[in-house]
Amino acid sequence: MSPTTAQPQSTGRPGRRALGHVTFLGAGPGDPGLLTLRAVEALAEADVLVADAVVLDAVRKHSGAGVDIADPSAAGGSGESVAKLVMSSSRGGKRVVRAVAGDPGLDGRAAEEMLACAKAGIPFEVVPGVANAVGVPAYAGIPLRSARGADVRFVEAETASERCWNEVGASDATLVVNTTLEAVAAAAAELIASGRKPDTPLTVTVAGTTTRQRTWTATLSTIAAELKATKALPAAEPGQPAIAVVGEQTGQRDQLSWFETKPLFGWKVLVPRTKEQAASLSDQLRSYGAVPHEVPTIAVEPPRTPQQMERAVKGLVTGRYEWIAFTSVNAVKAVREKFEEYGLDARAFAGIKVAAVGEQTARSLVEFGVKPDLVPSGEQSAAGLLEDWPPYDPVFDPIDRVFLPRADIATETLVAGLIDLGWEVDDVTAYRTVRASPPPADTREAIKGGGFDAVLFTSSSTVRNLVGIAGKPHNVTVIACIGPATAKTAEEHGLRVDVLSPEPSVHALAEALAEFGAARRAAAVDAGEQVTRPSERRPGSRRRARG
């Protein structure tokens, strides 16, 4: 079915809407991954973004660089005032995206704004989103409808009338109650007073679909005591939204809780890399339920004497080399920048064999337009690259020289190995690595004070540099190292190494941390203890009860 739109008025200029266009967009319950494909398309086309604060971070990343962002709360927050903001933003043919949490069809303010646009003749469309009342129970592991097709009723606690409570209290339907954490006990009391049995099971979930999600399981008569015992209410934000599910369907949570049981659920993991370098690693950590926090420990600068790099790039074009070997994403970036300086592109690699030390470096080359001829089949390291590198053969190799652009502090392993295979190597400093600036004060405090649950060390230099710019991680923080040499450096700095990667790969390191987290969780469950994150074990931290 096509989105509902009001008819556009003629502008007098073909292809231009004087009154613009508005998209009412549902951003879902909180997980940015729940945005629909149509939502992402609409955001990319937007000239103006009017987004509630709770969804701004989720939708802003899909907007264009030049988008104007308007804060609806600054307009007064009422439906009428926000409607005026939305309509005024659409003037001059601009495309406006009005983003709300959940689904716009279930948002009373959005409905009021749609009516205002319709009356003003401003074209609009509606892009549905995942409703909180549906998405949150799914992430809590609660299927709302059984195989028998039992009835499901939705209740808005704040506006529910006495008649509404009496109707749902007298039924045996599964109830989904949209409420706040403070009002859960009052809603439970209303249901008991209306006829529901006091021992009817229920769950209460806050921050649903995000890594801050927390779920309590109790009954209508015990939920108030449960929230009090776990000190949930004093720690909650005033008016914190909650979704309560009432009925027998909640009993399946023990078997179907897939989100909160992820091996690193809610863990705040420090990744000592830039956002660009850590993109795939951070995505992998998120798939385990973690919250990655990137902190660069090194900065990359041009070489002090660029002439060597300039001669090598010219030699690459004139046919001096048989191979070029990239040992890092930074090396790819350095060569690419030099190419752009000379007006060259990926076609300059024609006739030259290209090697990449690992998958991440290979991906960086593919983005440049170059498909590497050689990537290690085993260990993704200089040693792994040498395992697969062919020896020089004067019959088949017309040129015996390899161009190796790399960091000023790189080891000699690859150079020595290539020479042993009969190759001549131009070992060129393509960039320098220097210690990065210290992170913000709150990040430094979190590192030293135990605010991080784990830190991934991907080299000895990341250990030295992180300690140098931010201090030593707290002893409750899980220390994960990519290999024995990195672990040795960590121990020399007084750190206890908890996780050692089985192979020198950042993705194997993340997987090893996930296995550690899963084993830790299983041990707590087997012992009948509450499952906590490492940071919650430090003195003064608030312990989380099991959900």
C-alpha positions as CSV (number, residue, x, y, z in Angstrom):
1,M,0.0,0.0,0.0
2,S,1.4,3.4,-0.9
3,P,2.0,6.0,1.9
4,T,-0.8,8.3,2.5
5,T,-0.1,11.8,1.1
6,A,-1.9,15.1,0.9
7,Q,-2.1,16.5,-2.7
8,P,0.7,18.9,-3.5
9,Q,-0.2,22.4,-4.5
10,S,1.1,23.9,-7.7
11,T,4.2,26.0,-7.3
12,G,4.5,27.6,-10.7
13,R,7.9,26.1,-11.1
14,P,8.1,22.5,-12.5
15,G,9.7,20.0,-10.2
16,R,9.7,22.3,-7.2
17,R,7.3,22.1,-4.2
18,A,6.9,25.5,-2.6
19,L,5.4,23.9,0.5
20,G,8.0,21.1,0.6
21,H,7.3,17.6,1.8
22,V,7.2,16.0,5.3
23,T,8.0,12.4,6.2
24,F,6.6,11.2,9.6
25,L,9.1,8.5,10.5
26,G,9.0,5.9,13.2
27,A,12.5,5.3,14.6
28,G,11.5,2.2,16.7
29,P,12.1,1.4,20.4
30,G,15.8,2.3,20.6
31,D,17.9,-0.2,18.6
32,P,19.2,1.8,15.6
33,G,19.2,-1.5,13.6
34,L,15.4,-1.5,13.7
35,L,15.1,1.4,11.3
36,T,13.5,0.3,8.1
37,L,15.1,0.6,4.7
38,R,12.6,3.2,3.7
39,A,13.4,5.2,6.8
40,V,17.1,5.2,5.9
41,E,16.3,6.4,2.4
42,A,14.1,9.2,3.7
43,L,16.7,10.3,6.2
44,A,19.4,10.5,3.4
45,E,17.1,12.7,1.3
46,A,16.2,15.1,4.2
47,D,16.9,18.8,4.1
48,V,15.6,19.3,7.7
49,L,15.5,16.7,10.5
50,V,13.0,17.3,13.4
51,A,13.7,14.5,15.9
52,D,12.8,13.8,19.5
53,A,15.9,13.7,21.7
54,V,15.5,10.0,22.4
55,V,15.9,9.0,18.8
56,L,18.2,11.8,17.5
57,D,21.4,9.8,17.8
58,A,19.8,6.8,16.0
59,V,18.6,8.8,13.0
60,R,21.2,11.5,12.6
61,K,23.9,9.1,11.4
62,H,21.8,8.3,8.3
63,S,21.2,12.0,7.4
64,G,23.3,13.9,4.9
65,A,26.2,16.1,6.0
66,G,24.3,19.3,5.2
67,V,21.0,18.5,7.0
68,D,19.6,21.1,9.4
69,I,18.5,19.7,12.8
70,A,15.6,21.2,14.6
71,D,14.8,20.5,18.2
72,P,11.1,20.0,18.8
73,S,11.4,20.7,22.5
74,A,12.7,24.2,21.7
75,A,9.4,24.9,20.0
76,G,7.5,24.2,23.2
77,G,7.0,20.4,22.9
78,S,3.2,20.6,22.4
79,G,1.6,19.0,19.3
80,E,0.5,22.4,18.0
81,S,3.9,24.1,18.4
82,V,5.8,21.2,16.9
83,A,3.4,21.1,14.0
84,K,4.2,24.8,13.3
85,L,7.9,24.0,13.4
86,V,7.5,21.1,11.0
87,M,5.4,23.1,8.6
88,S,7.7,26.2,8.7
89,S,10.7,23.9,8.1
90,S,9.2,22.7,4.9
91,R,9.0,26.1,3.3
92,G,10.8,26.7,0.1
93,G,10.4,23.1,-1.1
94,K,12.5,21.5,1.6
95,R,12.1,17.9,2.6
96,V,11.5,17.5,6.3
97,V,11.8,14.3,8.3
98,R,9.9,14.2,11.6
99,A,11.3,11.3,13.6
100,V,9.5,9.9,16.7
101,A,10.1,6.9,18.9
102,G,8.3,3.7,18.1
103,D,5.6,4.1,15.4
104,P,4.1,7.5,14.4
105,G,0.7,5.9,14.1
106,L,0.7,5.3,17.8
107,D,2.1,8.7,18.7
108,G,-0.8,11.2,19.5
109,R,1.4,14.2,18.9
110,A,2.5,12.9,15.4
111,A,-1.2,12.4,14.5
112,E,-1.9,16.0,15.5
113,E,1.0,17.2,13.3
114,M,-0.2,15.1,10.4
115,L,-3.6,16.7,10.6
116,A,-2.0,20.2,10.6
117,C,0.0,19.4,7.5
118,A,-3.2,18.0,5.8
119,K,-5.1,21.2,6.6
120,A,-2.3,23.3,5.2
121,G,-2.0,21.3,2.0
122,I,1.5,20.2,2.8
123,P,2.3,16.8,1.1
124,F,3.4,14.2,3.7
125,E,4.0,10.5,4.0
126,V,4.2,8.1,6.9
127,V,7.0,5.6,7.3
128,P,6.0,3.1,10.0
129,G,8.4,2.0,12.7
130,V,8.6,-0.9,15.1
131,A,6.2,-0.1,17.9
132,N,7.6,-0.2,21.5
133,A,4.8,-2.5,22.6
134,V,5.8,-5.1,20.0
135,G,9.6,-4.6,19.8
136,V,10.4,-4.5,23.5
137,P,8.7,-7.8,24.4
138,A,10.5,-9.4,21.4
139,Y,13.9,-8.3,22.8
140,A,12.8,-9.5,26.3
141,G,12.2,-13.0,24.9
142,I,8.4,-12.9,25.2
143,P,6.2,-14.0,22.3
144,L,2.9,-12.1,22.8
145,R,0.8,-14.7,21.1
146,S,0.8,-18.5,21.7
147,A,0.3,-21.3,19.2
148,R,-3.3,-21.3,20.3
149,G,-3.7,-17.8,19.2
150,A,-4.7,-16.3,22.5
151,D,-5.9,-12.7,22.6
152,V,-3.4,-9.8,23.0
153,R,-4.5,-6.4,24.4
154,F,-2.6,-3.2,24.6
155,V,-3.1,-0.7,27.4
156,E,-1.8,2.9,27.7
157,A,-1.6,3.1,31.5
158,E,-1.5,6.9,31.7
159,T,-4.8,7.4,29.9
160,A,-6.6,4.1,30.7
161,S,-10.1,4.6,32.1
162,E,-11.7,2.6,34.9
163,R,-13.8,0.8,32.2
164,C,-10.6,-0.2,30.3
165,W,-9.0,-1.7,33.5
166,N,-12.2,-3.6,34.2
167,E,-12.3,-5.0,30.7
168,V,-8.7,-6.2,30.6
169,G,-8.8,-7.3,34.2
170,A,-11.8,-9.6,33.5
171,S,-10.1,-11.1,30.4
172,D,-7.4,-13.8,30.2
173,A,-5.7,-12.0,27.3
174,T,-2.0,-11.3,27.3
175,L,-1.6,-7.6,28.3
176,V,1.0,-5.3,27.1
177,V,1.0,-2.2,29.3
178,N,2.8,1.0,28.2
179,T,3.7,2.7,31.5
180,T,6.6,4.1,33.6
181,L,8.7,2.2,36.1
182,E,7.2,4.2,39.0
183,A,3.7,3.4,37.8
184,V,4.1,-0.3,37.3
185,A,3.0,-1.2,40.9
186,A,-0.1,1.0,40.6
187,A,-1.0,-0.7,37.2
188,A,-0.6,-4.1,38.8
189,A,-2.9,-3.1,41.7
190,E,-5.5,-1.9,39.1
191,L,-5.5,-5.3,37.4
192,I,-5.9,-7.2,40.7
193,A,-8.7,-4.9,41.7
194,S,-10.4,-5.5,38.3
195,G,-10.2,-9.3,38.6
196,R,-6.8,-10.6,37.6
197,K,-5.4,-13.2,39.9
198,P,-2.6,-11.8,42.2
199,D,-0.3,-14.7,41.1
200,T,-0.5,-13.8,37.4
201,P,3.1,-13.6,36.1
202,L,4.4,-10.4,34.5
203,T,7.6,-8.9,33.3
204,V,8.7,-5.3,33.3
205,T,11.3,-4.0,30.8
206,V,13.1,-0.7,30.7
207,A,15.4,0.7,28.0
208,G,14.1,-2.0,25.7
209,T,16.1,-3.0,22.6
210,T,19.2,-1.2,23.8
211,T,22.3,-2.5,25.6
212,R,20.9,-0.9,28.8
213,Q,17.8,-3.1,28.7
214,R,16.8,-4.5,32.0
215,T,13.9,-6.9,32.7
216,W,12.3,-7.9,36.0
217,T,10.1,-11.0,36.4
218,A,7.5,-11.2,39.2
219,T,3.7,-11.5,39.7
220,L,1.1,-8.8,40.0
221,S,1.2,-9.0,43.7
222,T,5.0,-9.2,44.1
223,I,6.3,-6.7,41.5
224,A,6.3,-3.7,43.9
225,A,8.4,-5.7,46.4
226,E,10.7,-6.9,43.6
227,L,11.4,-3.4,42.4
228,K,12.0,-2.3,45.9
229,A,14.3,-5.2,46.7
230,T,16.5,-4.5,43.7
231,K,16.6,-0.8,44.3
232,A,15.3,-0.2,40.8
233,L,13.2,2.8,41.5
234,P,15.7,5.0,43.3
235,A,18.2,4.4,40.5
236,A,15.7,5.0,37.7
237,E,15.3,8.2,35.8
238,P,12.0,10.0,36.7
239,G,9.3,8.9,34.3
240,Q,11.5,6.2,32.8
241,P,9.3,4.4,30.2
242,A,8.6,0.7,30.8
243,I,6.8,-2.0,29.0
244,A,5.0,-4.5,31.2
245,V,3.7,-7.8,29.8
246,V,1.1,-9.7,31.9
247,G,0.1,-13.3,31.4
248,E,1.3,-16.8,30.9
249,Q,3.3,-16.0,27.8
250,T,6.0,-14.4,30.1
251,G,6.9,-17.9,31.3
252,Q,8.7,-18.6,28.1
253,R,11.3,-15.9,28.8
254,D,13.5,-18.4,30.6
255,Q,14.0,-20.3,27.3
256,L,13.6,-17.4,24.8
257,S,15.6,-14.6,26.3
258,W,18.1,-14.1,23.5
259,F,19.1,-10.5,23.9
260,E,20.0,-10.0,27.6
261,T,21.8,-13.4,27.6
262,K,24.4,-12.3,24.9
263,P,27.9,-13.1,26.2
264,L,29.0,-9.5,26.6
265,F,25.6,-7.9,27.2
266,G,25.9,-4.4,28.5
267,W,29.7,-4.7,28.8
268,K,31.5,-1.4,28.1
269,V,34.6,-2.4,26.1
270,L,37.5,-0.1,25.5
271,V,39.0,-0.4,22.0
272,P,42.3,1.4,21.7
273,R,41.8,2.4,18.0
274,T,40.3,5.1,16.0
275,K,36.6,4.8,14.9
276,E,37.8,4.2,11.3
277,Q,40.2,1.4,12.3
278,A,37.9,-0.2,14.7
279,A,34.7,-0.2,12.6
280,S,34.5,-4.0,11.9
281,L,35.8,-4.9,15.4
282,S,33.2,-2.6,17.1
283,D,30.5,-4.1,15.0
284,Q,31.6,-7.6,16.1
285,L,31.5,-6.5,19.7
286,R,28.0,-5.1,19.3
287,S,26.9,-8.4,18.0
288,Y,27.9,-9.9,21.3
289,G,25.9,-7.3,23.2
290,A,28.8,-5.0,24.1
291,V,29.1,-1.3,24.0
292,P,32.4,-0.5,22.3
293,H,34.2,2.8,23.1
294,E,37.0,3.7,20.7
295,V,40.0,5.6,22.2
296,P,42.9,6.1,19.7
297,T,46.3,5.5,21.4
298,I,48.4,6.5,18.3
299,A,48.3,9.3,15.8
300,V,49.5,9.0,12.3
301,E,51.7,11.7,10.8
302,P,53.6,12.1,7.4
303,P,57.2,10.9,7.3
304,R,59.8,13.5,8.2
305,T,61.5,13.0,4.8
306,P,58.8,12.5,2.1
307,Q,61.2,12.2,-0.8
308,Q,61.7,8.5,-0.3
309,M,57.9,7.9,-0.5
310,E,57.7,10.2,-3.6
311,R,60.4,8.2,-5.4
312,A,58.8,4.9,-4.6
313,V,55.4,6.0,-5.9
314,K,57.0,7.3,-9.1
315,G,58.8,3.9,-9.4
316,L,55.5,2.1,-9.0
317,V,54.1,4.0,-12.1
318,T,57.3,3.5,-14.2
319,G,57.4,-0.3,-13.6
320,R,60.1,-0.6,-11.0
321,Y,58.2,-3.2,-8.9
322,E,56.8,-6.6,-9.3
323,W,54.9,-6.5,-6.0
324,I,53.6,-3.9,-3.5
325,A,52.8,-5.2,0.1
326,F,50.4,-3.4,2.4
327,T,50.8,-4.3,6.1
328,S,48.1,-1.9,7.5
329,V,45.2,0.3,6.6
330,N,47.3,3.3,7.4
331,A,49.8,2.2,4.6
332,V,46.9,2.0,2.1
333,K,45.8,5.5,3.2
334,A,49.3,6.9,2.9
335,V,49.7,5.6,-0.7
336,R,46.2,6.6,-1.7
337,E,46.9,10.2,-0.5
338,K,50.1,10.3,-2.4
339,F,48.3,9.0,-5.5
340,E,45.7,11.8,-5.2
341,E,48.5,14.3,-4.8
342,Y,49.9,13.2,-8.2
343,G,46.4,12.9,-9.9
344,L,46.7,9.1,-10.0
345,D,44.0,6.5,-9.2
346,A,43.8,2.7,-8.8
347,R,44.6,2.1,-12.5
348,A,48.2,2.9,-11.6
349,F,48.4,-0.6,-10.0
350,A,47.9,-2.3,-13.4
351,G,50.5,-5.0,-14.0
352,I,51.6,-5.0,-10.3
353,K,50.8,-7.8,-7.9
354,V,49.3,-6.5,-4.6
355,A,49.5,-8.2,-1.2
356,A,47.6,-7.4,2.0
357,V,48.5,-8.6,5.5
358,G,44.9,-9.3,6.5
359,E,41.2,-8.9,5.7
360,Q,40.8,-5.4,7.1
361,T,43.7,-4.1,5.0
362,A,42.3,-6.0,2.0
363,R,38.9,-4.3,2.5
364,S,40.6,-0.9,2.6
365,L,42.3,-1.7,-0.8
366,V,39.0,-2.8,-2.3
367,E,37.5,0.5,-1.3
368,F,40.3,2.1,-3.2
369,G,39.4,0.0,-6.2
370,V,42.2,-2.5,-5.9
371,K,41.6,-6.3,-5.4
372,P,44.6,-7.8,-3.7
373,D,46.3,-10.8,-5.3
374,L,47.6,-12.2,-2.0
375,V,46.0,-12.3,1.4
376,P,47.3,-14.8,4.1
377,S,45.4,-18.0,4.1
378,G,46.3,-18.6,7.7
379,E,47.6,-16.2,10.3
380,Q,46.9,-12.6,9.4
381,S,50.4,-11.2,10.2
382,A,53.7,-10.6,8.5
383,A,54.6,-14.2,9.3
384,G,51.4,-15.5,7.8
385,L,52.0,-13.4,4.6
386,L,55.5,-14.9,4.3
387,E,54.0,-18.4,4.5
388,D,52.1,-17.8,1.3
389,W,54.5,-15.5,-0.5
390,P,56.1,-17.1,-3.6
391,P,59.9,-17.2,-3.9
392,Y,61.5,-15.1,-6.6
393,D,61.7,-17.0,-9.9
394,P,63.8,-15.3,-12.6
395,V,61.9,-17.2,-15.3
396,F,58.4,-16.1,-14.3
397,D,59.2,-12.8,-12.5
398,P,60.6,-10.2,-14.8
399,I,61.3,-7.8,-11.9
400,D,62.7,-8.8,-8.5
401,R,61.7,-5.8,-6.4
402,V,59.0,-5.3,-3.8
403,F,57.7,-1.9,-2.6
404,L,56.9,-2.1,1.1
405,P,55.2,1.1,2.4
406,R,54.9,1.0,6.2
407,A,55.3,2.6,9.6
408,D,58.5,4.0,10.9
409,I,58.4,1.6,13.9
410,A,57.5,-1.6,12.0
411,T,59.5,-4.8,12.7
412,E,62.0,-6.3,10.2
413,T,60.2,-9.7,10.0
414,L,58.7,-9.1,6.6
415,V,61.7,-7.5,5.1
416,A,64.0,-10.3,6.2
417,G,61.6,-13.0,5.1
418,L,61.2,-11.5,1.6
419,I,65.0,-11.2,1.2
420,D,65.3,-14.9,2.2
421,L,62.9,-15.7,-0.6
422,G,65.1,-13.9,-3.1
423,W,63.4,-10.6,-3.4
424,E,64.9,-7.1,-3.3
425,V,62.9,-4.9,-1.0
426,D,62.4,-1.1,-1.0
427,D,61.4,-0.6,2.7
428,V,59.8,2.8,2.7
429,T,58.5,4.9,5.6
430,A,55.1,5.8,4.4
431,Y,53.9,7.3,7.8
432,R,55.0,7.9,11.3
433,T,53.2,6.7,14.4
434,V,53.2,9.0,17.5
435,R,51.4,8.8,20.8
436,A,47.9,10.2,20.6
437,S,46.6,13.0,22.8
438,P,45.0,12.0,26.1
439,P,41.3,11.2,25.9
440,P,38.7,13.4,27.7
441,A,38.8,13.5,31.5
442,D,35.7,11.4,32.0
443,T,37.2,8.6,29.8
444,R,40.5,8.7,31.8
445,E,38.5,8.5,35.0
446,A,36.5,5.6,33.7
447,I,39.7,3.7,32.7
448,K,41.4,4.2,36.1
449,G,38.2,3.9,38.2
450,G,36.8,0.7,36.7
451,G,34.2,2.2,34.5
452,F,35.1,-0.2,31.7
453,D,34.3,-3.9,31.8
454,A,37.1,-4.9,29.4
455,V,39.9,-3.5,27.3
456,L,41.3,-5.1,24.1
457,F,45.0,-4.7,23.6
458,T,46.0,-5.3,19.9
459,S,49.7,-4.7,20.3
460,S,52.4,-3.9,22.8
461,S,52.4,-0.3,21.7
462,T,48.6,0.0,22.5
463,V,49.4,-1.1,26.1
464,R,52.3,1.4,26.5
465,N,50.4,4.2,24.9
466,L,47.1,3.7,26.7
467,V,48.9,3.6,30.1
468,G,50.9,6.7,29.0
469,I,48.0,8.9,28.0
470,A,45.2,7.7,30.3
471,G,46.6,5.6,33.2
472,K,46.5,1.9,34.1
473,P,43.1,0.2,33.8
474,H,41.4,-0.7,37.2
475,N,42.0,-4.2,38.4
476,V,38.3,-5.2,37.9
477,T,38.7,-4.6,34.2
478,V,39.1,-7.7,32.1
479,I,42.3,-7.5,30.1
480,A,42.3,-9.2,26.7
481,C,45.5,-9.4,24.6
482,I,46.1,-10.3,21.0
483,G,49.2,-12.4,21.6
484,P,52.0,-13.5,24.0
485,A,54.2,-10.5,23.3
486,T,51.3,-8.0,24.0
487,A,50.4,-10.0,27.1
488,K,54.0,-9.8,28.3
489,T,54.0,-6.0,27.9
490,A,50.6,-5.8,29.8
491,E,52.0,-7.8,32.7
492,E,55.2,-5.6,32.8
493,H,52.8,-2.7,33.3
494,G,51.2,-4.5,36.3
495,L,48.1,-5.7,34.5
496,R,46.5,-9.1,35.0
497,V,45.8,-10.8,31.6
498,D,42.5,-12.6,31.6
499,V,42.0,-13.4,27.9
500,L,44.6,-14.4,25.3
501,S,43.6,-14.6,21.7
502,P,44.3,-18.1,20.1
503,E,45.6,-16.3,17.0
504,P,46.9,-12.8,16.3
505,S,43.7,-11.5,14.8
506,V,41.5,-8.7,16.2
507,H,38.4,-10.7,15.4
508,A,39.7,-13.8,17.1
509,L,40.5,-11.6,20.1
510,A,36.9,-10.3,20.3
511,E,35.6,-13.9,20.0
512,A,37.9,-15.0,22.8
513,L,36.5,-12.2,25.0
514,A,33.0,-13.3,24.1
515,E,33.8,-16.8,25.1
516,F,35.2,-15.5,28.4
517,G,32.0,-13.5,29.0
518,A,29.8,-16.5,28.2
519,A,31.8,-18.8,30.6
520,R,31.6,-16.1,33.3
521,R,27.8,-15.8,32.9
522,A,27.3,-19.6,32.9
523,A,29.3,-19.9,36.1
524,A,27.2,-17.3,37.8
525,V,23.9,-19.0,36.7
526,D,25.1,-22.4,37.8
527,A,26.0,-21.0,41.2
528,G,22.6,-19.3,41.6
529,E,24.3,-15.9,41.7
530,Q,23.1,-12.7,40.0
531,V,24.8,-12.0,36.6
532,T,26.8,-8.9,36.8
533,R,29.3,-7.0,34.6
534,P,32.9,-6.8,35.8
535,S,32.6,-3.0,36.4
536,E,29.7,-3.7,38.9
537,R,32.1,-5.6,41.1
538,R,34.2,-2.5,41.9
539,P,33.7,-0.8,45.3
540,G,30.8,1.6,45.4
541,S,29.2,0.4,42.2
542,R,25.5,-0.5,42.2
543,R,24.9,-4.2,41.7
544,R,22.4,-5.2,39.2
545,A,19.9,-7.8,40.0
546,R,19.0,-10.6,37.6
547,G,16.3,-9.8,35.1
